Amino acid sequence: MCVYYVYILRSLSSGKSYIGSSDNLLRRFREHSLNQEKATRNRGPWEMVYWEPFGSLQEARKREAFLKTGHGYSWRKNKGLA
């Protein structure tokens, strides 16, 4: 069984967040940290502030999409993650 993750990164330089999903959390964080990801390149350094495991890619992508909405932003702000 494969586990998928939704994660939130925070830039230590700007304080801005990035939300993503992956089946390999450590590899993905390394890619962001080494500027190998176009969406986060030259915006770090990054810290991983939150992650959630899911049993399917579909569930993870649904949660990722929610976290990127206005209601998701409110949820993240309430948790101190925005």
Phi, psi and omega per residue, in radians:
M1 nan 2.302 -3.134
C2 -1.656 2.431 3.087
V3 -1.852 2.349 3.091
Y4 -1.957 2.614 -3.095
Y5 -2.187 2.546 2.894
V6 -1.916 2.376 -3.060
Y7 -2.392 2.736 3.063
I8 -2.176 2.199 3.054
L9 -1.850 2.615 3.034
R10 -2.174 2.305 3.105
S11 -1.316 2.219 3.111
L12 -1.306 -0.311 3.139
S13 -1.553 -0.639 -3.081
S14 -1.986 -0.322 -3.083
G15 1.433 -0.028 -3.135
K16 -1.364 2.733 -3.079
S17 -1.861 2.732 3.010
Y18 -2.322 2.350 3.140
I19 -2.029 2.312 3.133
G20 -2.613 3.141 3.091
S21 -2.468 2.689 -3.103
S22 -2.895 2.795 3.024
D23 -1.663 -0.057 3.120
N24 -2.419 1.616 -3.008
L25 -1.094 -0.776 -3.106
L26 -1.176 -0.751 3.104
R27 -1.065 -0.761 -3.105
R28 -1.126 -0.734 3.110
F29 -1.100 -0.706 3.102
R30 -1.069 -0.736 3.121
E31 -1.068 -0.748 3.094
H32 -1.120 -0.775 -3.087
S33 -1.150 -0.541 -3.113
L34 -1.646 0.245 3.120
N35 1.046 0.572 3.116
Q36 -1.635 -0.029 3.136
E37 -1.930 2.142 -3.060
K38 -1.017 -0.722 -3.054
A39 -1.143 -0.437 -3.087
T40 -2.071 0.081 -3.086
R41 -1.025 2.321 3.083
N42 1.066 0.450 3.090
R43 -2.060 0.004 -3.097
G44 -1.557 -2.872 0.127
P45 -1.226 2.766 -3.045
W46 -1.967 2.629 2.940
E47 -2.214 2.473 3.083
M48 -1.528 2.057 -3.049
V49 -1.812 -0.234 -3.105
Y50 -2.860 2.560 2.994
W51 -2.696 2.666 3.118
E52 -2.362 2.367 3.067
P53 -1.566 2.601 3.099
F54 -2.422 2.672 -3.117
G55 -1.447 -0.240 3.136
S56 -2.509 2.717 3.101
L57 -1.108 -0.660 -3.134
Q58 -1.058 -0.776 3.116
E59 -1.106 -0.761 -3.121
A60 -1.111 -0.778 -3.130
R61 -1.145 -0.613 3.101
K62 -1.133 -0.753 3.118
R63 -1.163 -0.717 3.106
E64 -1.043 -0.779 3.127
A65 -1.081 -0.730 3.108
F66 -1.068 -0.795 -3.090
L67 -1.095 -0.364 3.140
K68 -1.579 -0.026 3.122
T69 -1.568 3.059 3.072
G70 -1.074 -0.733 3.103
H71 -1.154 -0.655 3.086
G72 -1.128 -0.689 3.088
Y73 -1.084 -0.752 3.108
S74 -1.065 -0.736 3.111
W75 -1.074 -0.813 -3.140
R76 -1.114 -0.715 3.134
K77 -1.112 -0.728 3.118
N78 -1.084 -0.568 3.137
K79 -1.549 -0.035 -3.103
G80 1.355 0.436 -3.072
L81 -1.915 0.027 -3.099
A82 -1.780 nan nan
